[in-house]
Amino acid sequence: MHKLIPWQDKVYHAVEITLFPETEKEERVTVSTEELQSELLNKEGTECISKEAEAIDDGIVYYVTPNEMKLPEEEIRKIVEDAISE
């Protein structure tokens, strides 16, 4: 399910997907773009710039590239599952 996340007068795309469906690890998560991640973090990329940014970041399990965000949800799920399984 696609959704939008507002942040500092801009809206960022996100998708809610189910990771590891029909397994004991099944989990519904939000994935957004690296563009949003870069806006939420300081220049060093080490911490969120505010408590509000931290709250948004805490709700996102993984960030993908803008091109990956355009893929079907099934392919995004595979990218995230592969990344967090490593």
C-alpha positions as CSV (number, residue, x, y, z in Angstrom):
1,M,0.0,0.0,0.0
2,H,1.5,3.3,-1.1
3,K,1.4,6.3,1.2
4,L,2.9,9.8,1.5
5,I,5.1,11.1,4.4
6,P,5.1,14.9,4.8
7,W,8.3,16.5,6.0
8,Q,9.3,20.1,5.9
9,D,6.9,21.3,3.2
10,K,7.6,18.3,1.0
11,V,6.0,14.9,0.6
12,Y,7.9,11.7,0.3
13,H,6.7,8.4,-1.1
14,A,6.6,5.3,1.1
15,V,5.1,1.9,0.8
16,E,3.7,-0.5,3.5
17,I,4.7,-4.1,2.8
18,T,4.6,-7.4,4.6
19,L,8.0,-9.0,5.0
20,F,8.4,-12.7,5.2
21,P,4.6,-13.4,4.6
22,E,3.1,-16.6,6.0
23,T,6.2,-17.3,8.2
24,E,6.9,-16.7,11.9
25,K,9.0,-13.6,10.9
26,E,6.0,-12.0,9.1
27,E,5.9,-8.3,9.8
28,R,4.1,-5.2,8.3
29,V,6.6,-2.4,7.8
30,T,7.1,0.9,6.1
31,V,9.8,1.5,3.4
32,S,10.6,5.0,2.1
33,T,13.2,6.7,-0.1
34,E,16.8,7.5,0.6
35,E,15.9,11.1,-0.2
36,L,13.7,11.3,2.9
37,Q,16.4,9.6,5.0
38,S,18.9,12.2,3.9
39,E,16.5,15.0,5.0
40,L,15.9,13.4,8.4
41,L,19.6,12.9,9.3
42,N,22.4,15.4,10.0
43,K,25.1,16.1,7.4
44,E,27.2,13.2,8.7
45,G,24.3,10.8,8.4
46,T,24.8,9.7,12.0
47,E,21.7,11.0,13.8
48,C,18.3,12.6,13.2
49,I,18.1,16.4,13.1
50,S,15.2,16.6,15.6
51,K,12.8,14.6,17.7
52,E,10.2,14.9,14.9
53,A,12.7,13.5,12.4
54,E,13.5,10.7,14.8
55,A,9.8,9.8,15.2
56,I,9.5,9.5,11.4
57,D,12.7,7.6,11.0
58,D,11.7,5.1,13.8
59,G,8.6,4.3,11.7
60,I,10.6,3.3,8.6
61,V,12.3,0.0,8.5
62,Y,14.3,0.5,5.3
63,Y,15.2,3.2,2.7
64,V,15.4,2.4,-1.0
65,T,16.6,4.4,-4.0
66,P,14.0,6.5,-5.9
67,N,14.2,3.9,-8.8
68,E,13.6,1.0,-6.5
69,M,10.5,2.8,-5.0
70,K,9.0,2.7,-8.5
71,L,9.2,-1.1,-8.6
72,P,6.2,-3.4,-7.8
73,E,5.7,-4.0,-4.1
74,E,6.8,-7.6,-4.4
75,E,10.2,-6.5,-5.7
76,I,10.6,-3.9,-3.0
77,R,9.8,-6.7,-0.5
78,K,12.5,-8.9,-1.9
79,I,15.1,-6.0,-1.8
80,V,14.3,-5.3,1.9
81,E,14.2,-9.0,2.9
82,D,17.5,-9.7,1.3
83,A,19.1,-6.6,2.9
84,I,17.9,-7.4,6.5
85,S,18.7,-11.1,6.2
86,E,22.4,-10.4,5.6
